[in-house]
Amino acid sequence: MMTVLSLLPIVSLLICLVLIKLPVTKSGAISLGIALLIALVFYGFSFFGLSVAVGKALSLALFVSLIVWCALFLYHLVDDFKAIEVINKNIVVFVGDKFVQFLILSWLFTAFLQGIAGFGVPIVIITPILISLGFDKIKALSAALIGHSWAVTFGSMGSAFFTIQMITGIEPNELGFPAWIFNTSAHLLTGIGVCWIYDGLKGIKKGISYVLPVSAVMAFVQFFVIYFEMYALATLVTALTGLAAMYGLYRLRIKTSGKPVLYAGKLTLLQAVLPYAVILVLLLSFQFIPAEVRNNISVAFKFPETVTSLGYEVQAEAGFSRIRLFGHPAVVLLIAAVVAVVTYKRAGVWDKSVYKGAVKKTLKKGIPATLALLALGNMSLIMMDSGMMLQLAKTVADLTGGLYPLFSPFIGSLASFLTGNNTNSNVMFGAFQQTIAQRLEVSQAVMSAAQTISGSVGVSISPTLVLMGALSSKQQGSESLIYKKVLPVIIVIALIMGIINYVVINYLILQ
């Protein structure tokens, strides 16, 4: 009975999103109301416990929303002033081979954009470019959806990674290495998936000689980025490395001489990439500031211990959702935006109306994202702090036993399908996966890493993202054809990740 009640908020979210087709914000609000009612009536959740859970949800939403808003603002600023156009056209100047263009743009350049902005931006930008280059519309959108997905967890300056870390309470340095294992498999498998979209088995045969070495280089670089705890750079640096490796490999294979002529609009390529270079320099510089200094110059939230009338205890939090001045991605993004403004003024392209347009676009996308995060965050934390999530985890763990790690990635992907993004997926099911790991007495860090990376890949099948891509490329009504292309690839990736999760948990990680 209690398990069925605990499942109702999740089932209601599924019905609202898939059957009734309500927006994530409204669906989250309805499911939040159901979760609240069940927690208060059946789980003995007190109003004091409720206030603490809401406080945690608000602080979590603040931390992530700062990244989301600043990332969106910087993106729209550079896009509206045509800096992204300059970068895109120079990629085409440098690469003449159609297949390599397809692979670079859909697998690597989408990841680069995801590293900075995310939230649909890579799909909306790259799909029309691929179509303009002569690629099939369905293939273009499907490849962009799959290709960018490996970059989501550490994308948007690490917002989803920081979310799973705060939801579970696992230290970043404990979560980082398992996340690297799954992310390595993700960028390899999504690269192969893009080749499949291009031309089936022929595409894989043609592309594997690119995907394997480039993926190996990216894995090597990302390992050290994560090792030195530069999580906000783990997608951006990896994607840039992949672009460089892919281009270097391409140049070695072609028989052309001479240097490509750079494209320049009102901005040069150097001016276009300068804000992103600033992001890299600042985030690298912050790593040289001692951790104790970074922690002292920060804001964190304290929450007391809570206990339900049924005896479920939640430990006190001394430093929940810490926002560091020297380390929070929002600070870096704002500085990069200021650099962009100064650059555009010096280049003579500054226009107040364009700037105001960027602000309006940020508001239009940022407000729904924050509202959805608030609704889902409150729902998740109420379910966690009331004991509902524990009840669900116990039931699932008892039913599946030691085989659960095989199914874990499907949960992560399903959550991203339901909620529209990896951050919300982690808010909803991060604690669920962690609690099952506790129940099975296996590594919580590995299970949480599987959750966030599989959730990252699962973003490819988010109805919201598919619709955004279809609208941006003028192919509304083709969503079912897109799902036929994308869904089989995501199912195969989730299956392989499940096997990796099972092997790592049972044979490589002894805890």
C-alpha angles and dihedrals in degrees: 000000000000091000092053090050091049090052095053098084090053093045091049090052090052093049093047094048102038107026105027091029096217120166117268091251094056093039090051092049093052093047090046090056091051092048091049093050093049093046093052098041104035107020100045093241110173127218088244090056089047092054091051093049091049090049090054091048091051093050091047091049090050093052095048097036092057088059093044095050096045092045092050092047094050092047095050090045094055093038096051091049088053097246092128090051090056091050093047096049092049090057089058090047091054097043122051101169111098096215093049089048089054093048096044096047099041100036106029111018091047086054091051090054090045089054090062109027117358121162093114096316096116092051095047093049105038101040095063090045092054091048091049088054089058103262122142112271097230093046092047095054094040092051093048091050093051098035098055096044098085088063099054103091094055092028126102085045092304099304096146093045092051089048095055089044093054095042093053099032090226112147113252092237090056093047097042101074096047088046089053091053092054094039090053090054089045098056091045094049096043089050089054088045091056090051089052091052090051097055114337116240091349089057092051091048090051096043104040092083087060100037098050099052094038091048090049091053091048092049091051093050095042091052091062094042089055093040089059089046096243091143096158088061097045094100100030096052093040093051092047089050090050092051091051093046093047093049092046091051091047093051091051091056102045125080103222133121133209132043123286116251109242119235116234127179120174085316127052121230090254092054090047095054097038097095090053091048088054090054091054094047095047096047091047091048092052090061090069092059110095114255093236090056092049091049093049093053094057146087121240135171127233123209128184128232117274132201128192122220087253090060101256109150129205116194123236119263117222100182110016118171096358114201112204121200089212101045111023108114092224091067091053093046092051092051089049089051090053089050089051092052092049090047093051092048092051091047090054096240099106114131124173092209091056089049091051089049090055090051092050092050090050091052092047093055100029099055096056090044092054094045091051090049091050093050096045093039092054091045092050096046093046089052090047099045095042094053096248093118091050091052092052092046093051092052095047092045092050093049097047101027116180092352093069095097087066090061098038096091091053088058091052093048092045091052092053089048090053099043102032101237145045095247092058090043090057092046091052102041107015093095091040092059092043092051092051089051089053090048092051092041093234132127112303091195093056093046091048091049090051088051096053099041094045087047087052092055091042090063086080090076097043107131089218093055093043090051092048090052092047092050094047092051097040097244103119111162093036095092094110091054090050092051090051088058099040106034099064090051092051092047091053092048092049090049092052091046089052090055091048090049092051093048095045094047096045103034111019107033115054105195 
